[in-house]
């Protein structure tokens, strides 16, 4: 976290944390037929209630929020997180610890529902889901990301992740747009290939890159990914949550490029081939 972000983080943490539980999620403008799905790790459980609260307080509230945790955390959660459980928010336990669980288990449990993924280390502005939902209504068959990068190639060879630019104004859509999970991503039912839940395969090809894995599954299913044209504000980082982060591992060793290359080699995907599949 940057020093300049600390005052804003503290302010919004106190603001969202002070709302009485009985008032959370009580007055949405609209309830959308979608499930918000996320996961977390032990080092973030202390502050995770802030993320959940921000999702409960959305102007366009989801039908349900599901947190998937590794089963060895049962009985070890902070009370301020457990006390949030009600008809809107529930915690489920699984035997796995990979980041992909933020989506794959909800796809299995709610196969006919729209699934929206979010991260566990930020506070989301109250209109985050509204902007996502309104874009979904315009493009109901596409995967919608509130923030996306564009995978780039040089001479049919994938570039370093640092050369995958964010999709910005004017919005440039295309086959190589990849949603970034931290900013929320909306997945319509049936938008991902059936291999999406193949644990053995993704732990071999993309063990630390769920965003890349989900993008590949969209390509194989012939589903386009789209940058939301109404860019939401950047989520507010929560202090003390960035000591353990996959992005540090993936960026430092250019592991994102390595994992994307492994996925593409396995499925025979090329730059031109991806363009053809999504045209």
C-alpha positions in Angstrom: 0.0 0.0 0.0 1.2 3.5 -0.8 1.5 6.0 2.0 -1.0 8.3 0.2 -3.6 5.5 0.4 -3.5 5.1 4.1 -5.8 7.9 5.2 -8.5 6.8 2.7 -8.1 3.2 3.8 -8.5 4.1 7.5 -11.5 6.3 6.8 -13.5 3.8 4.8 -12.5 0.9 7.1 -14.0 2.8 10.1 -17.0 3.9 8.1 -18.0 0.5 6.7 -17.0 -1.3 10.0 -19.3 0.9 12.1 -22.5 0.0 10.4 -24.7 -2.1 12.7 -25.1 -5.7 11.4 -28.8 -5.3 11.5 -28.6 -2.6 8.9 -26.3 -4.3 6.4 -27.9 -4.9 3.0 -31.3 -3.8 4.2 -32.0 -1.0 1.7 -30.7 -1.8 -1.8 -32.0 0.0 -4.8 -32.3 -3.4 -6.5 -31.5 -7.1 -5.9 -29.8 -8.6 -8.9 -30.1 -12.4 -9.7 -26.4 -13.1 -9.1 -24.1 -14.7 -6.6 -20.9 -13.0 -5.4 -18.2 -15.5 -4.9 -14.8 -15.1 -3.2 -12.1 -16.9 -1.2 -9.4 -15.8 1.3 -6.3 -16.8 3.1 -5.5 -16.9 6.8 -3.5 -13.7 6.8 -6.5 -11.7 5.6 -9.2 -13.1 7.8 -8.8 -10.4 10.4 -9.9 -7.7 8.0 -12.1 -9.8 5.6 -15.3 -8.6 7.3 -14.7 -5.1 5.7 -14.8 -6.6 2.2 -17.9 -8.6 3.0 -19.6 -5.6 4.5 -18.8 -3.5 1.4 -20.5 -6.2 -0.8 -23.5 -6.3 1.5 -23.9 -2.6 1.2 -24.0 -2.4 -2.6 -26.8 -0.3 -4.2 -27.4 -3.3 -6.5 -27.2 -6.1 -3.9 -26.6 -9.7 -5.0 -28.9 -12.6 -4.0 -26.1 -14.2 -2.1 -22.5 -13.8 -1.1 -20.5 -17.0 -0.7 -17.0 -17.2 0.9 -15.1 -20.4 0.2 -12.4 -21.3 2.7 -10.2 -24.2 3.3 -11.8 -26.7 5.7 -9.0 -26.5 8.3 -10.1 -22.9 9.1 -13.4 -24.1 10.6 -13.7 -22.8 14.2 -10.8 -20.4 13.7 -12.5 -17.4 12.2 -12.7 -13.9 13.8 -16.1 -13.4 15.4 -16.7 -10.2 13.5 -16.6 -12.2 10.3 -18.7 -15.2 11.5 -21.3 -12.9 12.9 -22.1 -11.5 9.4 -23.5 -14.8 8.3 -27.2 -14.7 7.5 -29.5 -15.3 4.5 -27.3 -13.1 2.3 -23.8 -14.1 3.4 -22.6 -17.6 4.0 -19.3 -19.4 4.5 -18.6 -22.8 2.9 -15.6 -25.0 3.4 -13.6 -27.1 0.9 -10.5 -29.2 1.1 -8.5 -27.1 -1.4 -6.4 -24.0 -0.9 -5.9 -22.7 -4.5 -7.1 -19.2 -5.5 -9.3 -20.7 -8.3 -11.8 -21.8 -5.6 -13.2 -18.3 -5.6 -15.1 -19.3 -8.7 -15.0 -23.0 -9.5 -17.1 -24.2 -6.5 -19.8 -21.6 -7.1 -20.0 -22.7 -10.7 -20.7 -26.2 -9.5 -23.1 -25.2 -6.7 -25.0 -22.5 -8.7 -24.7 -23.7 -12.3 -27.6 -21.6 -13.6 -26.7 -18.4 -11.8 -24.6 -15.4 -12.8 -21.4 -15.5 -10.7 -19.5 -12.4 -9.8 -16.1 -12.8 -8.3 -14.3 -10.3 -6.1 -11.1 -10.1 -4.1 -10.7 -10.3 -0.3 -8.3 -7.4 0.4 -10.2 -4.3 -0.7 -13.3 -2.3 0.2 -15.6 -1.9 -2.9 -17.5 1.3 -3.7 -21.2 0.9 -3.3 -22.0 1.2 -7.0 -19.4 -1.5 -8.1 -22.0 -4.2 -8.8 -24.5 -1.7 -10.3 -22.0 -0.7 -13.0 -21.2 -4.3 -13.7 -24.8 -5.3 -13.9 -25.8 -2.5 -16.2 -23.0 -3.4 -18.6 -24.2 -7.1 -18.4 -27.7 -6.1 -19.5 -26.2 -4.6 -22.7 -24.0 -7.6 -23.4 -25.7 -10.6 -21.7 -23.5 -13.3 -23.3 -20.1 -11.7 -22.5 -17.9 -11.9 -19.4 -17.7 -8.4 -18.0 -14.7 -7.1 -16.1 -14.6 -3.8 -14.3 -10.9 -3.7 -15.1 -9.1 -5.6 -17.8 -5.7 -6.1 -19.4 -5.0 -6.9 -23.0 -2.7 -9.9 -23.7 -0.1 -8.9 -26.2 2.1 -10.8 -28.6 5.2 -10.1 -30.7 5.7 -12.4 -33.7 3.1 -14.9 -32.3 5.0 -15.1 -29.0 3.3 -13.8 -25.9 5.0 -10.8 -24.3 6.0 -10.3 -20.7 3.0 -9.6 -18.4 4.4 -6.1 -17.9 3.6 -5.5 -21.6 -0.1 -6.4 -21.2 -1.6 -2.9 -20.9 -4.8 -2.1 -19.0 -7.7 -1.5 -21.3 -8.5 2.3 -21.0 -10.4 5.0 -22.7 -11.2 4.9 -25.5 -12.2 1.3 -24.7 -10.5 -1.1 -27.0 -12.4 -4.4 -26.9 -11.1 -7.6 -28.6 -10.4 -11.3 -28.3 -7.4 -10.8 -26.1 -9.1 -8.8 -23.3 -8.5 -10.4 -19.9 -10.6 -9.4 -16.9 -8.7 -8.7 -13.6 -10.3 -10.4 -10.6 -9.6 -7.8 -8.1 -12.0 -5.3 -9.7 -14.9 -7.8 -9.9 -15.8 -10.0 -12.9 -19.2 -11.2 -14.0 -19.6 -14.7 -15.5 -22.9 -15.6 -17.2 -24.0 -19.2 -16.9 -22.3 -21.5 -19.4 -19.6 -19.0 -20.3 -16.7 -21.2 -19.4 -15.4 -24.5 -20.8 -16.0 -27.6 -18.8 -12.3 -28.0 -18.0 -12.6 -24.9 -15.7 -13.0 -27.2 -12.6 -10.3 -29.7 -13.6 -8.1 -29.3 -10.5 -5.3 -31.6 -11.7 -5.0 -29.6 -14.9 -5.0 -26.1 -13.6 -2.7 -26.9 -10.8 -0.2 -28.1 -13.4 -0.7 -25.4 -15.9 -1.7 -22.3 -14.0 -1.4 -22.9 -10.2 -1.0 -19.2 -9.3 -3.0 -17.5 -12.1 -6.7 -18.0 -11.8 -7.4 -15.0 -14.0 -5.4 -16.6 -16.8 -7.1 -19.9 -16.4 -10.6 -18.4 -16.5 -9.7 -16.4 -19.6 -8.5 -19.5 -21.3 -11.7 -21.4 -20.4 -13.7 -18.5 -21.8 -11.7 -18.6 -25.1 -12.3 -22.4 -25.4 -16.0 -21.9 -24.8 -16.1 -19.1 -27.5 -17.1 -16.5 -24.9 -15.8 -12.9 -25.3 -14.5 -10.9 -22.4 -15.4 -7.3 -22.2 -14.1 -4.2 -20.4 -16.9 -2.4 -18.6 -17.3 1.0 -20.4 -18.3 2.6 -17.1 -15.1 2.4 -15.3 -15.7 2.1 -11.5 -13.4 3.8 -9.0 -10.4 1.7 -7.9 -11.3 -0.4 -4.8 -9.9 0.9 -1.6 -7.0 -1.3 -0.3 -7.3 -2.5 3.3 -4.2 -1.9 5.4 -2.1 -5.0 6.2 -3.5 -7.3 3.5 -0.7 -7.1 0.9 2.1 -8.9 2.7 1.1 -12.1 1.0 0.0 -11.5 -2.6 0.0 -13.7 -5.7 0.7 -10.7 -7.9 4.1 -10.2 -6.2 5.1 -13.8 -7.1 3.7 -13.7 -10.6 5.1 -10.3 -11.6 8.5 -10.8 -10.0 9.3 -13.9 -12.0 7.1 -13.1 -15.0 5.2 -16.2 -13.9 2.0 -14.9 -15.6 3.7 -15.1 -19.0 5.0 -18.6 -18.2 1.6 -19.9 -17.0 -0.2 -18.4 -20.0 2.3 -20.0 -22.3 1.8 -23.4 -20.6 -2.0 -23.1 -21.0 -1.8 -22.2 -24.6 0.7 -24.9 -25.5 -1.6 -27.5 -23.8 -4.7 -26.4 -25.7 -2.9 -25.4 -28.9 -3.9 -21.8 -28.6 -2.1 -19.1 -30.6 -2.7 -15.4 -31.0 -4.4 -16.0 -34.4 -6.3 -19.0 -33.1 -7.8 -17.1 -30.2 -8.9 -14.4 -32.6 -10.6 -17.0 -34.8 -12.3 -18.7 -31.9 -13.9 -15.4 -30.7 -14.8 -13.8 -34.1 
